[in-house]
């Protein structure tokens, strides 16, 4: 797996395979590229800094569902 980030375009890319890309599907801020056999090859997260910030807020909770405050 290769992970790269394009700071200028704010895109985070996860390359999970080196197989040839046949098509892509976009769902919200995520574009998934697939092979002809529908195996994922590349995931692109658009507006990655915003996406990861929101994801972090959602996942950072205590076991009793109390939100964890993140100070920057």
MDAnalysis code that builds the backbone (N, CA, C; Angstrom):
import MDAnalysis as mda
import numpy as np

u = mda.Universe.empty(216, n_residues=72, atom_resindex=np.repeat(np.arange(72), 3), trajectory=True)
u.add_TopologyAttr("name", ["N", "CA", "C"] * 72)
u.add_TopologyAttr("resid", np.arange(1, 73))
u.add_TopologyAttr("resname", ["UNK", "UNK", "UNK", "UNK", "UNK", "UNK", "UNK", "UNK", "UNK", "UNK", "UNK", "UNK", "UNK", "UNK", "UNK", "UNK", "UNK", "UNK", "UNK", "UNK", "UNK", "UNK", "UNK", "UNK", "UNK", "UNK", "UNK", "UNK", "UNK", "UNK", "UNK", "UNK", "UNK", "UNK", "UNK", "UNK", "UNK", "UNK", "UNK", "UNK", "UNK", "UNK", "UNK", "UNK", "UNK", "UNK", "UNK", "UNK", "UNK", "UNK", "UNK", "UNK", "UNK", "UNK", "UNK", "UNK", "UNK", "UNK", "UNK", "UNK", "UNK", "UNK", "UNK", "UNK", "UNK", "UNK", "UNK", "UNK", "UNK", "UNK", "UNK", "UNK"])
u.atoms.positions = np.array([
    [0.843, -1.167, 0.000],
    [0.000, 0.000, 0.000],
    [0.893, 1.236, 0.000],
    [0.542, 2.191, -0.845],
    [1.248, 3.466, -0.893],
    [0.275, 4.562, -0.500],
    [0.741, 5.484, 0.322],
    [-0.070, 6.619, 0.725],
    [0.669, 7.886, 0.326],
    [-0.049, 8.805, -0.317],
    [0.573, 10.079, -0.684],
    [-0.445, 11.200, -0.500],
    [0.084, 12.404, -0.356],
    [-0.768, 13.568, -0.126],
    [-0.322, 14.690, -1.044],
    [-1.269, 15.277, -1.761],
    [-1.004, 16.427, -2.618],
    [-1.478, 17.667, -1.864],
    [-0.528, 18.398, -1.316],
    [-0.848, 19.555, -0.486],
    [-1.532, 20.662, -1.289],
    [-1.095, 20.868, -2.535],
    [-1.674, 21.934, -3.360],
    [-3.159, 21.704, -3.637],
    [-3.537, 20.452, -3.888],
    [-4.932, 20.133, -4.203],
    [-5.688, 19.543, -3.014],
    [-4.981, 19.324, -1.888],
    [-5.569, 18.758, -0.670],
    [-6.253, 17.427, -0.956],
    [-5.491, 16.522, -1.599],
    [-6.002, 15.186, -1.934],
    [-5.098, 14.134, -1.282],
    [-5.709, 13.222, -0.529],
    [-5.004, 12.099, 0.075],
    [-5.279, 10.876, -0.775],
    [-4.226, 10.156, -1.161],
    [-4.379, 9.000, -2.042],
    [-3.829, 7.739, -1.389],
    [-4.642, 6.679, -1.408],
    [-4.239, 5.359, -0.932],
    [-4.206, 4.433, -2.141],
    [-3.015, 4.010, -2.521],
    [-2.900, 3.046, -3.620],
    [-2.829, 1.659, -2.994],
    [-3.860, 0.870, -3.206],
    [-3.940, -0.447, -2.575],
    [-3.530, -1.575, -3.513],
    [-3.328, -1.248, -4.791],
    [-2.930, -2.242, -5.780],
    [-2.236, -1.524, -6.938],
    [-1.425, -2.248, -7.655],
    [-0.782, -1.678, -8.835],
    [-1.437, -2.179, -10.122],
    [-2.603, -2.816, -9.978],
    [-3.316, -3.313, -11.150],
    [-3.842, -2.141, -11.979],
    [-4.072, -2.359, -13.269],
    [-4.580, -1.274, -14.126],
    [-5.976, -0.815, -13.705],
    [-6.189, 0.486, -13.776],
    [-7.488, 1.076, -13.440],
    [-8.384, 1.028, -14.669],
    [-9.619, 0.590, -14.463],
    [-10.585, 0.522, -15.557],
    [-11.650, 1.610, -15.439],
    [-12.111, 1.865, -14.214],
    [-13.157, 2.867, -14.033],
    [-13.096, 3.401, -12.607],
    [-13.835, 4.475, -12.355],
    [-13.868, 5.081, -11.025],
    [-15.300, 5.443, -10.663],
    [-15.554, 5.478, -9.361],
    [-16.854, 5.902, -8.845],
    [-16.601, 6.926, -7.745],
    [-17.409, 7.985, -7.748],
    [-17.269, 9.041, -6.755],
    [-18.468, 9.024, -5.821],
    [-18.173, 9.039, -4.524],
    [-19.205, 9.106, -3.500],
    [-18.781, 10.202, -2.522],
    [-19.452, 11.327, -2.594],
    [-19.088, 12.443, -1.718],
    [-17.681, 12.906, -2.000],
    [-16.858, 12.919, -0.977],
    [-15.473, 13.379, -1.091],
    [-14.496, 12.263, -1.451],
    [-14.986, 11.083, -1.773],
    [-14.100, 9.941, -2.042],
    [-14.311, 9.444, -3.465],
    [-13.198, 9.238, -4.161],
    [-13.223, 8.623, -5.491],
    [-12.478, 7.299, -5.375],
    [-13.141, 6.222, -5.784],
    [-12.515, 4.896, -5.751],
    [-12.316, 4.442, -7.191],
    [-11.083, 4.056, -7.522],
    [-10.737, 3.554, -8.855],
    [-10.668, 2.029, -8.777],
    [-11.260, 1.371, -9.776],
    [-11.382, -0.092, -9.770],
    [-10.756, -0.721, -11.015],
    [-10.433, -2.019, -10.903],
    [-10.015, -2.820, -12.054],
    [-11.265, -3.276, -12.801],
    [-11.069, -3.960, -13.924],
    [-12.204, -4.535, -14.659],
    [-12.966, -5.534, -13.802],
    [-12.274, -6.166, -12.848],
    [-12.896, -7.159, -11.973],
    [-13.510, -6.530, -10.729],
    [-13.623, -5.207, -10.726],
    [-14.225, -4.452, -9.612],
    [-13.416, -4.500, -8.320],
    [-12.108, -4.716, -8.424],
    [-11.235, -4.655, -7.254],
    [-10.755, -3.216, -7.085],
    [-10.776, -2.682, -5.860],
    [-10.280, -1.323, -5.666],
    [-8.771, -1.236, -5.887],
    [-8.357, -0.171, -6.559],
    [-6.940, 0.055, -6.854],
    [-6.441, 1.302, -6.138],
    [-7.225, 2.368, -6.203],
    [-6.804, 3.658, -5.680],
    [-7.993, 4.361, -5.042],
    [-7.776, 4.935, -3.849],
    [-8.785, 5.748, -3.193],
    [-8.253, 7.163, -3.110],
    [-9.055, 8.123, -3.558],
    [-8.695, 9.526, -3.454],
    [-9.681, 10.194, -2.506],
    [-9.161, 10.884, -1.520],
    [-10.010, 11.636, -0.604],
    [-9.817, 13.108, -0.921],
    [-10.877, 13.726, -1.463],
    [-10.835, 15.134, -1.820],
    [-11.057, 15.984, -0.573],
    [-10.497, 17.186, -0.566],
    [-10.582, 18.054, 0.624],
    [-10.180, 17.251, 1.862],
    [-9.023, 16.609, 1.756],
    [-8.585, 15.641, 2.760],
    [-8.459, 16.236, 4.158],
    [-7.952, 17.453, 4.282],
    [-7.777, 18.021, 5.623],
    [-9.123, 18.179, 6.322],
    [-10.137, 18.614, 5.600],
    [-11.483, 18.746, 6.165],
    [-12.064, 17.367, 6.497],
    [-11.932, 16.423, 5.556],
    [-12.456, 15.072, 5.748],
    [-11.840, 14.411, 6.973],
    [-10.518, 14.487, 7.103],
    [-9.850, 13.842, 8.233],
    [-10.176, 14.537, 9.545],
    [-10.329, 15.854, 9.510],
    [-10.715, 16.580, 10.718],
    [-12.081, 16.140, 11.215],
    [-13.048, 16.025, 10.304],
    [-14.386, 15.583, 10.678],
    [-14.383, 14.122, 11.131],
    [-13.628, 13.281, 10.446],
    [-13.540, 11.869, 10.814],
    [-12.949, 11.717, 12.205],
    [-11.935, 12.508, 12.502],
    [-11.298, 12.453, 13.819],
    [-12.287, 12.854, 14.903],
    [-13.086, 13.890, 14.655],
    [-14.083, 14.317, 15.649],
    [-15.089, 13.204, 15.918],
    [-15.492, 12.496, 14.876],
    [-16.484, 11.427, 15.021],
    [-15.915, 10.250, 15.800],
    [-14.658, 9.893, 15.513],
    [-14.090, 8.686, 16.111],
    [-13.496, 8.912, 17.491],
    [-13.250, 10.146, 17.869],
    [-12.628, 10.402, 19.170],
    [-13.694, 10.571, 20.239],
    [-14.168, 9.460, 20.745],
    [-15.157, 9.442, 21.828],
    [-14.703, 8.417, 22.870],
    [-15.120, 8.631, 24.097],
    [-14.804, 7.663, 25.135],
    [-15.745, 6.462, 24.993],
    [-15.517, 5.451, 25.770],
    [-16.347, 4.246, 25.692],
    [-17.812, 4.525, 26.018],
    [-18.085, 5.518, 26.847],
    [-19.484, 5.838, 27.174],
    [-20.071, 6.897, 26.229],
    [-19.434, 7.087, 25.067],
    [-19.894, 7.996, 24.024],
    [-19.741, 9.479, 24.351],
    [-18.975, 9.804, 25.409],
    [-18.701, 11.190, 25.714],
    [-17.703, 11.724, 24.709],
    [-18.023, 12.839, 24.026],
    [-17.080, 13.376, 23.042],
    [-15.767, 13.798, 23.695],
    [-14.680, 13.615, 22.980],
    [-13.362, 14.040, 23.428],
    [-13.064, 15.370, 22.742],
    [-12.721, 16.382, 23.518],
    [-12.415, 17.689, 22.937],
    [-10.972, 17.693, 22.446],
    [-10.793, 18.140, 21.202],
    [-9.457, 18.234, 20.613],
    [-9.103, 19.702, 20.540],
    [-8.053, 20.091, 21.215],
    [-7.608, 21.487, 21.209],
    [-6.459, 21.638, 20.219],
    [-6.522, 22.684, 19.437],
    [-5.426, 22.898, 18.480],
    [-4.672, 24.157, 18.793],
])
